[in-house]
Amino acid sequence: MAGVQSDPHFFEGTEKLLEVWFESTNGDDSFDLRHIERLDWEHLLRIVRCEIISKSSSDDMDAYVLSESSMFITQKRFILKTCGRTTLLLAMEPLIRLVQEKCGDHKVADVFYSRKKFAKPEQQHKIHRTFEDEVHHLDQLFKNGAAYTLGKINKDCWHLYMLEDVPGVKDPDQTIELLMWDMCPEKMKIFTKEISENGSEATKKSGIIDIIPGLQIDDFLFDPCGYSMNGILPGGYYITIHITPEPHCSYVSFESNVPQESYYDLVHKVLGCFNPGKFLMTVFSNKISIAKESHKHFEDLYRLKGYKRKDHQFCAFQNYNLTYTMQSMDEQIMTVDGWADGRCLSVNGWAVDVQSMEGRCQTGNRWTGKTQLLDGQMTGRE
Ligand SMILES: C[S@@+](CC[C@H](N)C(=O)[O-])C[C@H]1O[C@@H](n2cnc3c(N)ncnc32)[C@H](O)[C@@H]1O
């Protein structure tokens, strides 16, 4: 598997994400990508350098947990999300051929390829080493590609390739992604075999189980660490979470297409599960999605509890609106009088419960670092 790398201490959690919508060229809407057989998907995934771990299904969707992330198939939509050193874009042309062979005369209705900037691009296959390389590959397949980068190109940023001048997706469509890094080490321990026996234990202990009620969950805990889950709902809706807990390259991704007018509560729940030091969020919605209102909320509510907004961009594309935001945990400088049991500090004379403590002791008793107060509450008295 592509995840097992030459540098055994580093794993590139950052995923490449591809979403392709198909439509029939003769108006015959009876085709269904789910009629393509598992053996064909396995063959396609071999090109990408990953494999199927498990499958769950609803009336509207087949969801696969992969050795490197996830794949979702509905009647017209193909989603593939892969991390590590996978070669996702090598599968683009074979995918189009496969759909033509197995589902009759079809064309691509829309394409979205996106990813965050890699931590170690030099470890990627040459097709993925730079965004320019990826765009070059896609431009050979599509005449009407449009490529964008949001965020700071010399720091953390996010790349997007889509098509312009296409009729686009006819159904309401929305996707929210939260890509998180510099994770809370305490939370990350849950996703190791040391602390959790299996995926379902990690799902419960971490609070993932409460993010959206009623999901059909397929979760997997890797040995010795690492976690992947797909959760599906009727109607072709999903959430998917992938976790790289190793402290020096910790990374978590959350993605969902569940339609909501405001994603504010959902984002709070996800951040509460993982306490990332930094995260970027993208919300994509077409003009007929109820999520089209959510962009305005994020513009106004720019301060999420405990975080400082570093970047915020809004794009109005032909068929979609997009919000990109990048935030990092507020650094607090505290005067520490003493340590209790590792979860309680005496700060400026107040006893404070601390959820996570990362940082360094400096001279004397001055401590700087990322510190989160439990529920933001101070306990004790001056
Ligand atoms: C579960 S996958 C999830 C990657 C995902 N893109 C993310 O958000 O981080 C990667 C994690 O599983 C671990 N892992 C353990 N065995 C693995 C394997 N055979 N293939 C891929 N990852 C494995 C990696 O070290 C890493 O911590």
The ligand as an SDF file (V2000), in Angstrom:
LIG
                    3D

 27 29  0  0  0  0  0  0  0  0999 V2000
   -6.0160    5.7490    8.5900 C   0  0  0  0  0  0  0  0  0  0  0  0
   -5.0730    6.3340    7.3360 S   0  0  0  0  0  0  0  0  0  0  0  0
   -5.8930    7.8640    7.3320 C   0  0  0  0  0  0  0  0  0  0  0  0
   -5.2360    8.8870    6.5330 C   0  0  0  0  0  0  0  0  0  0  0  0
   -6.0690   10.0950    6.3610 C   0  0  0  0  0  0  0  0  0  0  0  0
   -5.9770   10.6580    5.0840 N   0  0  0  0  0  0  0  0  0  0  0  0
   -5.8860   11.1290    7.4350 C   0  0  0  0  0  0  0  0  0  0  0  0
   -6.7830   11.9370    7.5380 O   0  0  0  0  0  0  0  0  0  0  0  0
   -4.9310   11.1650    8.1510 O   0  0  0  0  0  0  0  0  0  0  0  0
   -3.5070    6.7890    7.9130 C   0  0  0  0  0  0  0  0  0  0  0  0
   -3.1230    6.4050    9.3180 C   0  0  0  0  0  0  0  0  0  0  0  0
   -3.1600    5.0080    9.4640 O   0  0  0  0  0  0  0  0  0  0  0  0
   -1.8530    4.5120    9.7580 C   0  0  0  0  0  0  0  0  0  0  0  0
   -1.6900    3.1920    9.1230 N   0  0  0  0  0  0  0  0  0  0  0  0
   -1.3710    2.0480    9.7730 C   0  0  0  0  0  0  0  0  0  0  0  0
   -1.3100    1.0220    8.8940 N   0  0  0  0  0  0  0  0  0  0  0  0
   -1.5970    1.5210    7.6740 C   0  0  0  0  0  0  0  0  0  0  0  0
   -1.6920    0.9590    6.3680 C   0  0  0  0  0  0  0  0  0  0  0  0
   -1.4720   -0.3230    6.1690 N   0  0  0  0  0  0  0  0  0  0  0  0
   -2.0000    1.7660    5.3310 N   0  0  0  0  0  0  0  0  0  0  0  0
   -2.2510    3.0800    5.5500 C   0  0  0  0  0  0  0  0  0  0  0  0
   -2.1910    3.6600    6.7660 N   0  0  0  0  0  0  0  0  0  0  0  0
   -1.8630    2.9070    7.8100 C   0  0  0  0  0  0  0  0  0  0  0  0
   -0.8870    5.5800    9.2860 C   0  0  0  0  0  0  0  0  0  0  0  0
    0.3520    5.5220    9.9720 O   0  0  0  0  0  0  0  0  0  0  0  0
   -1.6840    6.8250    9.6450 C   0  0  0  0  0  0  0  0  0  0  0  0
   -1.5970    7.1170   10.9870 O   0  0  0  0  0  0  0  0  0  0  0  0
  1  2  1  0
  2  3  1  0
  2 10  1  0
  3  4  1  0
  4  5  1  0
  5  6  1  0
  5  7  1  0
  7  8  2  0
  7  9  1  0
 10 11  1  0
 11 12  1  0
 11 26  1  0
 12 13  1  0
 13 14  1  0
 13 24  1  0
 14 15  1  0
 14 23  1  0
 15 16  2  0
 16 17  1  0
 17 18  1  0
 17 23  2  0
 18 19  1  0
 18 20  2  0
 20 21  1  0
 21 22  2  0
 22 23  1  0
 24 25  1  0
 24 26  1  0
 26 27  1  0
M  CHG  2   2   1   9  -1
M  END
$$$$
